[in-house]
Amino acid sequence: MAGYPDHRAADVLLSDGGTVHIRPIRESDADQVVALHSRFSDRTRYLRYFSPYPRIPERDLKRFVTVDHVDREAFVVELGDDLIAIGRYDRISADDAEVAFVVEDTHQGRGIGSVLLEHLAAAAQENHIRRFVAEVLPTNYTMMRVFSDAGYTVARSYDDGVVHLEWDVGETSKSIDVSRQREQRSEAASITRLLAPRSVAVIGASSTEAVAGRVLLENLREAGFAGPVYAVNPRRSQVAGQASFAAVTDIPGGVDLAVVAVPAAAVPEVVRQCGRAGVRGLVIVSGGFAEIGPEGRKAEREIVLSARSNGMRVVGPNCLGVLNTHPDVRLNASLAPTLPLRGRVGFFCQSGALGIALLDQAEQRGIGLSTVVSAGNRADVSGNDLMQYWLDDPSTDVVLLYLESFGNPRKFARVARRLARRKPVVAVKSSTPPPALAGLGPSVSDGGIEALFAQSGVIRVNTVSQLFDVAQILAYQPLPAGRTVAIVGNSAALGVLAADACAAESLRVADGSPVDIGPEASAEDFAAALRTAVADENVHALVAVFVPALATSAEAYANVLKETVGDCGKPVVSTFLAAEGVPERLRYRGRGGHTDRGSVPSYASPEEAVHALGLVANYADWRRAPAGTLPGRSGVDVAGARVVVHKWDARHHLSEHPDGIQMSDQAAADLLGAYGISVQPSVRCGSLEEALAAADSLGYPVALKASNDELRHRIDLGMVRLDIGGPGELSAAYPRIRDVLAASGADPAVLLQGMVDPGVACLVEVVDDPSFGLVLGFGLAGVATELLGDLAWRAIPVTDVDAANLVRAPLAAPLLFGHRGATPVDADALSDLMLRIGMLADDTPEIRHLTLRPVLARPDGFSVLHASVRLGPPAARPDHGPRKLWS
């Protein structure tokens, strides 16, 4: 018997957005298995067991619940106190296992079968099972569809009245794509439960003014929520003029959303009551959890686990709440005093205290919002969930994020990239926490973080003010088709400032701009200049600058600006009387009275207007560029790489080394070799005699290097000696390097390596970044590059477009492409190296830091002279494997 595999247990989302808990079976589940079997319909029993099977014999029951978690594994699915499904596999040969599962009738059609299949397949792969087989009755169309729709290539045959199915359980690009599509739909459905409930209960409703429970109740009523709003207070029969219930379980007809505003100590029991009442989602505004320390964090985790096991997702705790301005919903389940202006911008933030101020900023700027979630401690629902929801939300065109941290950085990069292909995503720069692995390798520079956001299509800004600056353009103006900008105004000074700002943002000023109509020009003169500018097909955007004029009223200029170019098909920004937002005179009113497309945003200065326009132009360029494709698996041995990692883990117990442990040179070379990356062999030598023997074996000429990674690259210390042609030269060079190593207290061993053809020395790194997870860096090796931090970065996984751009991104990249008449290196080979390293890092969550230095790039390819790999426990929240909710 293997130990109970706790790591296989998980909370998961179903297709309707509800949550359940999946875990390996225990012998103590026997009574629950019998109870589940008793609830099956006759048809369900017949389809599963090929016979009526009215009851489970004791012998069969014991076999069902007794598994070794290796050759035989079974998962149960829990909802509240009940088991609602069971799935299992039984090994029938070294490589094959038979799989089957059954779902309670009332929960069929919720996607439980596909979730069970994913988790069974992952467990099977852990135990080196390669293939699943299944026997299904021909009338069991649902079960056959679960197998065939999972993205596997399923072979079918028919014999003796039974359909025989067979497929490999290893992940394929199609199975991963299917899983992620299901993930997106289920996560979006879970957010829909929170943002579009049919009924709401305020638990902790109070008659006392200014108490959270009273504020929440009034805000829901005053917003005009479309469904019933219930008050729950065990000590009062009436609250704020309406009837109150003692508990949520007393409310007839059920409740979709419960808003919880009770003391922290009372929250666990409230969550349990909500589970018994069938509540579909929770918003917990109560504080006193993770924000107060370890004990609060533990209580918070228990609350989330309790909620999920009863089918509910949680916003919060310690949050502002959720809002939905759709006229069919009008939900203000928050502490914000009013429902925001309706619009097409979705907004997610973490800080409850800051949330109200941010909503006020949006109101002042005239930015209409569709939905708002302030997640507080973000114990469950995160920005990733909201991005999955907004992907297909017809009411949202733009997404704003105020993120203090990333829940699952790898998933953030993937989801944001997909969303940004459809809708703009703007994120306030978070204060990056110290890397979890400080000291294990360089952290990504601020410029590198900027590039990582840009690669994912996310418009990253540094301040809340800039967040709304950019949002104004995206909400009310089209994307520019290029980077040429016309500038029109009545002030030469402002026109020059705008032109200088364009240069700083890499925007091209159109020929003839800035156009200065003069301070005495009439509104008609202004209109003529605007029409001429936007009529030019080479102009992609317009900047209008205005100072108070003597002869013409400001309102006349504003009307001309709105009427002439407000809906011209090109983005228009303005500096209008130092106003910010969309001044009343520049607004276009859509149906329902909210600010709509065509409204002209205004900024306090030309620099702010142009900076926002530049960020939007960068995003438009990204949207137009090819998305790129992930590489195929030619020449990659994933299983071989896993063997290397497992052997290293077995030897060094990675779980005991949270900071990671350095692989030996040979183990690192073996790991890279599984992905088709050859590392030039080197021999470690502890004495001159060993060095001489190694040189004879390798053949002269040889290179002699320090074994210490840091000192080896100290050119000033002479820690590398090249082209050593014989024993005499080696005998002379050896003691010089050894003595420096000894004096520094470093390992005195040296490395001996055969010489390769010269090339441009490059550096490749994989670093664990707190914002994006593992990221891939590339630059040219050398003191100047290291001093200036000239490394370019891309988020993993890396597409072919990412790889090609990465090798061209460093400032020193011209040295690779024929600078001053040099022969260009093989850029395609370097791009292929980036793809292979990206795949290796994506497939190996144990990697904490990887360095290839130097990589000698040449016209005929490259040589990797040294590889350093540090492995640790797998990433806490990897973005692979069967679907699960992290906590």
N, C-alpha and C positions, 0 to 999 in steps of 0.2 A: 504493500500500500504506500502510495506517495502521500506526502503531507497535503493537508487541505489547501488548495490553490486560491488563497484570498485575492490575489491580483486579478483573477478572472471575474470577480464580482464587479458590477457596475450599475449605475442608474442610466437608463436609456429613454429616449424620446420615441414615441410611436407616431404613426402617420397623421393622427388627428391632433397632435400636440400634447397629449397626455404623457405622463411619466410612469415608469414601472421600474422595479429592481430585478436584475437578472444575476443569478449566482449559481455556482456548482451545487448539486444536490447533496443533502446530508441524510444519514440513516434516520435521524429524528423527524424527517419530513414524511414519514410513512402515513401517519393519520391524515395529513393534508393531501397527500396523493390520492388516498381513498376518497376523501371528500370531493376533490376535483373530479375524479372518475364518476362519482355519483351524479354530478351535474351535467355530464355530457349527454347529448341527445343520442338516440339509437343510431342515427345516421353517422354522427361523429365517431362513435365507437366502431362502427362497421368499417368506415373508411380507414381508420387507424390500424385496427387489429385484424381486418379481413373476416370478422365474425361478430356475432352479437356481443359477446364478452360482457355480460351484465355486471359481473363483479370481478375483482382482482383476487386470485387465490393467494394465500399466504406465501407460498413459494415464489410466485412471480413478483409479489410486492417486495420481498426481501432482495430479489435480484435487481429490481428497478432502482431501489434506493442505495444499494451497495455497489459502488464503483471504485476503481483505483485511480481515476483522474489521468490515466495514461493510455492504457488500451481500451478502457471504457470510461466515458465521461458523459455526464448528464447535467443539463441546466434547468433550473426552475425559474419561472417568472412570477414575481410577487406584486400584488396590488393590495395595499393595506395589510390585513391579516390573512389574506387568501392567496393560494397558488392559482394562477389562471392559465398556465401553459407549461409544458415540459418538452425539451428537446434532448436527443442523445445520439451518440455514435458508439459503435462497437467495432473494434478492430477485427477484421476477418482474414488479414494476411499482413505481411510486413509493411506493405505500402497502402493497403486499402482498409476502409472502414465503412460500415453501413450506417446511414443516418436516417432518423425519423423524428417527427415531433407532432404534438397535438395541442390544440388551443381550445379553451372553453368557448362554447357556442356564442355567448353574449359578447365575447371580445374578438371574435373572428372578423377579419377585414380591417384591423387596425395596424397591420404591418408587423405583428409579433413574429410571424414565421420568418420573415427576411432578417429580422434582428437575431433570432436564434441561430439561423444559418451562419451569419457572419461570426458570431461568437464560437460556435462549434468549429467552424473552419479555422479560426485563430488557435483554438486549443489543439486541434489536430496537427497543425503545422508545428506547434511547440513540441509535439510528441512524434515528429517525423513521419506523419501520415500524409501521403501525397494525393490520395484520391478518395472521393466519396462515391458510394453507390446507394441507390434507393429503390425500393419496390413499391409501386403505387398502383392502385386500382385505376382502370381507364376512366372511371367516372369522377375521379378525384382531380378535377381540373384545377382547383385552387392550389393544391400542393404542387402539381406539375408546373404551374405558372410561377410559384415561388422560386423553384429551382432554375427555370429557364430565364426568368427576368433578373437574376442576380448578376448577370454579366459573365457567367462562365460558358464555356463551350460544352454543351451537354449532349452526350451520345445516348440515343434511345433504341430500345429493342422491345419486341412484344413476344411473350411466351406464356402459354398456359394461363391466359386470362389476366396477366399482370404486365404492367409496363416497367421495364428495367431501365433505370437512368444511371449514368456514370459520368463523372467530370473531375478534373484536377482542382484541388482546393487552393492552390497558390493564387495570390492576387494577380489580376491582369489589369491593363489600362482600362478595359471596359468595366470590370467589376469595381475598380476604384471609382470610376466616373459614376456608375450606378449608385454606389454607396453614398457618394457626396451629393448627388441630386436628391436622394432620399433624405439625407441629413438636412439639406437646405429647406426642403418642403416641411419636414417635421418641426424644425426650429422656427420657421415662419409661422406655422400653425400654432405653436405654443405661445408666440408673442401675440397672435391674433386673439387668443383667449384672454390676454391681459388688457389689450387695447380696445377691444370691441365686445365687452361683456353685455349680456342681456339684462343682468341685474347686479347690484352692488350692495354689500353690507359693510357698514362701518363698525368695527368691533372696538369698543372703547369710546363709543359716542358719548358726549358729555353735554350737560346744560351749562357748564361753566364757560364764560367768555374767554377767548384767547387760548383755550386748551386745545391740543392737537385734534382730539376726537371731535370737538365742536366745530373747529375750522374745516376739517375734512367733510363733515356732514353738510355744512352750509355751502362749501365750494361745489360739491356735487349737485346740490339742489339749484344753486344760482346759475350754474353753467347750463342748466336745462337738460340734464342727462335723460336720454330717451327711454330708459327702463326704470323699474322701481328701485328706490334707495331705501335700505333697511337700516335701522339703528339697533345696535346690540349693546346692552348694559345690564348686567345681572342685578343691579341694585335699584333700577328705576323702570317703571312701566311706561314712562313718557320721557322723551328727550327732545328739547328744542321744538316743542309743539307737535311732535309726532310719536306714534306708539313705538315702544322699544321692546325688544325680545331679550329674554334672559341669556340665551345662548344661540349661536348660529344654527344649531341643530333644531331649534324650535321654529325656524322660518319655513312657512309652507311654500312648496313649489321649487325650492332649491335656490342656490346662489352661485353665480358664475365667478365673481371677483369679491374677495374679502380684503378690506383695507384695515390693517391692524395698528391700533394706537393705544397699546396697553403697556404697563411697566415690563421691563425685560424679563423679570422672573415669571410673569404670567404668559409670555408668548408661547412656550412649548405646549402648554395645555390648550391654548387657543388653536394652535396648528393641528393638534390631534382632533379637536372638535371639528375643525374645518374638513379634515379628512373624512370623518364619519358622516358629515353633511353633504359630501360630494362636491365641495367647492372646487372650481377649476383653476384658480390662480390666486396668489397672495401678493399684496403690496404691504410691506412691513416698514412703517415710518419710525417705529420705536427704536431708540438708541440703547447703548449699553452692551454692545457686543464686541466685535473684533477691534473696534476703535479704542477700547479701554485696556486691551492687553490679552495675554494668553487664555485666561479663563473665559473672557468674552468670546474669543475666537473659537474655543471649544464648544461653547453653547451655541454659537452661530452655526457651526458645522452640523451639530445634532439637529437643529431646527430644519436646515436644508434637507438633510437625509430623511427626516420625518415627513416633510412636505412631499418630496419626490416619491417616497414609497407609497404615498396616498394619491398620486396622480397629479400633483400640483407643482408649478414652477413659482419661484420667489423673486420679486424685485425688492432689493434692500438687503438687510435691514438698514436703519439709519439713513433713510432716503427721503427725497422731496416728494416722489410719487410719479404718477403717469398721467398724460393728457392726450386727448384725441379731439381735434377740432372738427372732424367730419360732421356735417349737419345731421346725419342719421344716428350719430353717437353722442357728441358733445359731452365728453368725459373729462372731468377735472377731479381725478382721484389723487389730489396733491395738496400741498400747503401753499401753492401759488394762489394769490388772491383772486385772479381772474383767468378765464380761458384766453389763450393768446389769439392774436389776429390770425385768421385762417389763411393758409397758403400751402405751398408745395415743398416745404423744407422739413425734413426729419431731423430731430436733434437728440443726441444722447450725451449725457454728462454723468460723472460719478459723484461730484460734490453736491450734497443736499443743501448746504448753507449757501454755496455759490450759485446754485441753480436758479433761485429767484432773481438774483442780479443779472444772470445771463438772459433770462426771459425778458427782463425789463430792457436790456440792451437791444434785443431783437425787436421789441415793440417800438423803441425809439427810432430804430433804423427802418421801420416799416417793413420788416421781414416777416411774412406770414408763415406759420408753421402748420404742418399736417399732424405730426405726432411727436410727443416728447416723453423721454424716459430718463429720470434721474435715479441712478441705481445705487447710490450710497456706497455701502461696503462691497457691493457687487459679489455677494456670496453665491449667487446662482446666475441670474440673467446678466449678460455682459454686452459690451458693444458688438461683439461678434454675432450674437443672437439678433440684435437689432439690424445689423447689416444684412443678415440672411432674410429678415422680414422685409426690409425696404427694397430688396432686389426686385421683387415682383409687385410691390405695393403700387397700385395705380394712382394713389393720392400723393406720392412723393417723387419729386424729380431731383432733389439735391439732399445730400446728407452732411450734417455737421457733427463732429465728435470733439468733446472735451475730455481727454483721457489723461488720468494721472498715472496709470500703469496699464499693462497689457495682461489679460488673464491667460491667454494661450497665444504667445507671440507667433508661432509658426502658423497657426490657423488664421490669425489676424492678417498676415501677409497674403495668404491664399484667398480668403474671403474678400478682402479689400480689393485685390486685383480684379477679381471677377465682377464685383459690384461697380468698380470705377469704369469698366468697359461700357456700362450702360448709363450710370448716373455719377455726377461729380461727387467726390468725397473730400471734405475739408477737415483737417484735424489740427487742433492746437497742439503745439509741441509740448510733450509731457516733460517734467523734470526727470531726466533719466536717472534711475537708481544706480548705485554702484553695481558693476557686473557681479553676478553670483560667483564667478570664478576669478575674482580679482587676483592679479599676479600670475595667472596661467598663460597670459598672452595679451597683446595689445587690445585695448577696447577700440570700438569703431569711433572715428572722429565725428564731430558734429556735421561736417560736410558729408561724411559717409552716411550718416543717418538720413540726411537730406536726400541723398541719392537713392537710398533704400525706399523711402516713401515715394519718391518720383517713379522708381521702377514699378511700384505697385499701383501707380496712378493716383495716389493720395496727394492732395495739395496740402502741404505742411506749412503752418504759419506759427509765428512765435508768440502772439498775443491774442487775447479775446477780441480786441479791436480789429486786428487783421482778419480774424475769423469772419466777422460780420462784413468787413470791407469786401472780401472775396465773395461771400454769400450774396451780397447785393447784386453783383454782376450775374452770378449763376442763376439766381432766382428770377431775374427780370429781363435778362439780355441773352441773346444767342451766343454760342461759342464762335470765336473768330476763325476764319478760314485760312489765316496766315498771320504774319507778324509785322505787317506794315500798318503804321498808324498815322492818321491825319490829325493835326492839331488846329483848332479854330477858336479864336477868342478875341476879346476887345482889350487885351493887355499884352504888350510885347514881352514884358518881364515874366508874366505867368507862362507865356508861350515858350520862352527859353527854358524856364524851370521844367516844364513838361517835356521838352525835347531832351534835356540832360537826363531826366529820369528814364526816358525811353532807352537811351544809350546804356544806362546802368542795368536795365532789365533785358538787354539784347533784343529790343524792339526796334525796327527800322522806321525812321521818320519819313513819311511820304515826300516826294519831290514837291517843292513849293510850300511845305509846312515848316514852321508854324505860320498860319494865316492870321494876320492881325488886322481886324476891321477898324480898330481905333475906338477910343472911349466915346466918341461922339456919334458913332454909327447908329443907324436906326435898326429897329427890329427886322425890317425887311432886308437890310443889308446883311444882318446876321443870318437870316433864313437863306439868302442866296449863297452865302459862303458855305453854309452847312450842306445845301443841296449839291453844290459843286464837289465838295469833299467826298460825300458818300456815293456820288455817281461814278467816281473813279473805280474801275474794276480792280485796280491794283491796291486799293485801300481796303484793309480788313477790319479796322476798328477806328473809332473816333473819340478824341479827347476834346471836350469843350471847356474853355476856361473863361471865367466872367468875373469882373469887378464892378462895383456899383457905378453906373453911368449917370451923367447929369441930364442928358436930353431924353432918355428913354427909361421907363420904369422897369424895375427888375421883373415884375410880373409879366410884362410884354415879352422880354427875352425868354423867360421860362416857358411861356406858352408856345413861342416859336420853336424852341428846342424840342419840346414834347411833340408838337404837331408835325414838325419837319422830319425828325430823325428818330422819334420814339419807337417806331416800329419799322425800321429801315432794313432789317435783316442782318445788320452788323452791330456788334456791341458798342454801346455809347456810354461813356462815363463823363462826369463833369466836376468841376470845382465851381460851386455856385454860391456866392456870398458866404463862403466858409461854412456852409451848412453840411451836415453829415446825414447819411441815410437817403431817403427818398422824400425830399420836401413836397409839401402838399401840391404845389404848383406843377411838380414834375411827375405826379402819380397818374397812372392809368387805372381806372376802376373797372374791374371785371365783374362778372355776375356774382351776386352776393355782397358786392361792395368792397371786397378785399383787393389790395394792391396786386396787379397782375402784370403779365408780360408787356413790355413796352415802357414801363415806368423807368425813368432815368435816374440811376443812383448818383448821389453827389458826395463829395469828399472835402474835408477841411483844407486840403492842400493838393497841388498837382502831383506831388511825389507819392502821396497815399493812393491817389486814383490810379496812377500809372503802375505802381507796385502791384496793386490788386489785379490790374489788367494783365501785367506780365505773368503772374502766377496762373491766371486763367489761360493765357496763350500757351504756356508750357503744358498745361493739361490737355489742351486741344491738340497740340503736337503729338502727345502721347497717345491720344485716342486715334489719331490718324495713322500712327506707325503700326507696322505688323505686330500682332500679339506674340508671335513666336510659338514654337511647339516644343514639348518636352522630348528629350532624346529617346531613341529606341534602346534596346538592351543588348545590342550586338557586342560580343566580346566582353560581356559582364557576367561574372559568376557570383550572384547574390548569395547562394547557399554556401559557396566556398568562403566568402567573406564572413558569414555568420559563424562558420566553424572556427575561423581565426579568433573572432571576438569571444566566442564561448570558451575556447581553450584559455584565453587570457583571463577571462572572468573566473574560470575554475581554479586557475593558479593563484590569482591575486585577490579574488573576492571584491569586485568593484563596489558592491553595496557598502563595504566598510571604508571606502575612500571617496567621500562626497566631493572632495576637491579634484579627484581624478588621479591617475597614476600613469607615468610615462611608459609607453611600449618600448620594447627593445627594438633596435634598428631592424633586425631580421623580421620580427613580428609585424612591424610597420610596413616593411617591404612586401610581406606576404599579403597584408590587407589591401594595399594599393594594387598589387599584382592581380588580385581577383577582379579588379575593375580595368584591367588592361594598361596599367601604369607601371612602367619599369623603373626601378631605382638602381642607379649605378652601384654595383657591389662595393662594399668597403670592409676592411678587416681591422678589428680592434686589436691593438698591440700594447702590452704592458711593459715591454723592454725592447732594447735595441735588437737583441737577438731575434725576438718575435717579429720585429719590423723587417729585418733583413730577410727572414724566411718568407714572410708574406710578400715582399717585393719580388723575390725569385718566383713565387707561385703566380703572381699577377703578371709579371713581366714589365721591365722598364720601358719607357719612363713612367714614374708614378707621382702621385700627389700625397703630401704628408700634411695632416691637419690635426688640430686639437679636437679631442672627443667632446669637450664641453661646448654645448650649443652656443652660449652667449659669447665665450671667448673666441670661438672659431671665426667669428665675423669681425673681430677687431683687427682691421688692417694695420693699425698703428702698432700693434704688438707682434705682427708677423706670424700669426697663428696658422697660416696656410703657406706651404712651399710647393711650387709647381715644377713640373718637368725635371724631376730628379732622375738623372740618367744612369746612375750606377750606385754600387754599395758605398763608395767613398763619399759621394755627395749626401747619401742618406745618413751615413755615420756622422757627418758634420752637422746636418740640419736637425737631427733628432734631439740632441741634448739642449739645443736652444729653445725648442718648443716645450720640452719636458720641464726645463728649469722655470720658465714663465708660469706654466701650469702649477708647479709645486709651490712657487712663491705666492700664488694667488689663493692657495688652499683648495684648488679644484682637483678633480680626478686627473692624475698625471698620465692616464692612458692617451694614446694617439690613434688616429684612423689613417689607414693606408688605402689608397684608391688608384685604380688605373686611370691614365689620362684620357680625356675625350677631346673632340674637336672644340675649339673655342666658340663662344657665342655671346649674346647679350644676356647678362645675368638678371634673372627675374625672381620675384617672390610671390608665392601663392599661399594664402592663409584661409583657414576656416576658424571663425571666432563665434563664441556663444554670446550673442547680443541680447540684452534684456527686452528690447522692443520687438525684434524680429526672429529670435531664436538663432539657429546656426546661419551665419552669413559667410559669403565667399568674397575674399579680397584678392586683388592682383595689383602688382606694381613692379617697378624695376628695382633691383637690389642695389645697395650702395649707401654710403653715409649721407649724401645729400638728400636722397629720397627718404631715408629713415628720419632725418632731421626735420624735413618739411612735412612728413606724414603723407606722402604722395601715394596713397593706396586708394584704389577705387573698389567699391563694394556693391554686391548684388545679393538679394535675398534668395534663399534656397527654397524650392527647387529652381534650377536655372534653365531657361529655354535657350534655343539656338540663337535667338536675337539677343538675349541677355549676354550670352557668352561672347558673341562677336563684338558687342558694344563694350564689354568689360575690358578686353585686351586693348581697346583704343581709348579708354577713359582716363588713365593717369596723365598728368601733365607732361611726364617724360616719355609718353608713348611714341612720339616721333622718332625716337632712337631705334624703335623696332621697324620703322617703315621707310628706311632709306634716307635718314637725316644726313645732310652734307655728303650725299653721294654713296653712302653705305648700301650694301645689298640688303633689301628687306628680308625679314625673317618669314618663316612659314606661319602666317597668322591663323590659317585654318587648323594647323596642328595645335596651336595654343588654345584656340577656341574649343577644340575637341577635349583638350586637357581640362578646361574649365567645366565642360559638361560632365566629364567622368568624375571629377572631384565633387561636383554638385550632387550627382547621383549617389556617390559613396556617403556623403554627409547626410543626405535625405534618408537613405536606407539604414543608417547606423546611428540611432539616437544616443548611443554611448559616447560618441565623439564629443569631447569638450574643447579640444584645440588641435589643429592640424597645421603643419607648416612644411612647405616644400621650398628649400633654400640652399643653394641656388638652383634655379631651372635655367639652363643655358639654351636660349632660343637661337636657332640658326636657320638659314634658307632651306635646309633639308630636314628640319624637324626640331627636336629639342632633346636634352638630356636632363634628368632629375638626378642631382648629385647627392642630395640628402633629404630625408623625410623624417619628421618628428610628429608623433601622434600621441595624444593623451586621452585615455578613456576613463569614464566614470560611470556612476549609475545612470540608467537611461533618463532622458529628459522627463521632468515631472509631468508635462502635458504634451506628449508627442502628437503629431498631426497625422497619424496613420493607425492602421488596425481597425478592429470593429468599432462601430459607433458607440460612444458613451458620453455621458455628461461628467465633466470634471468638477471637483470641489476643492 
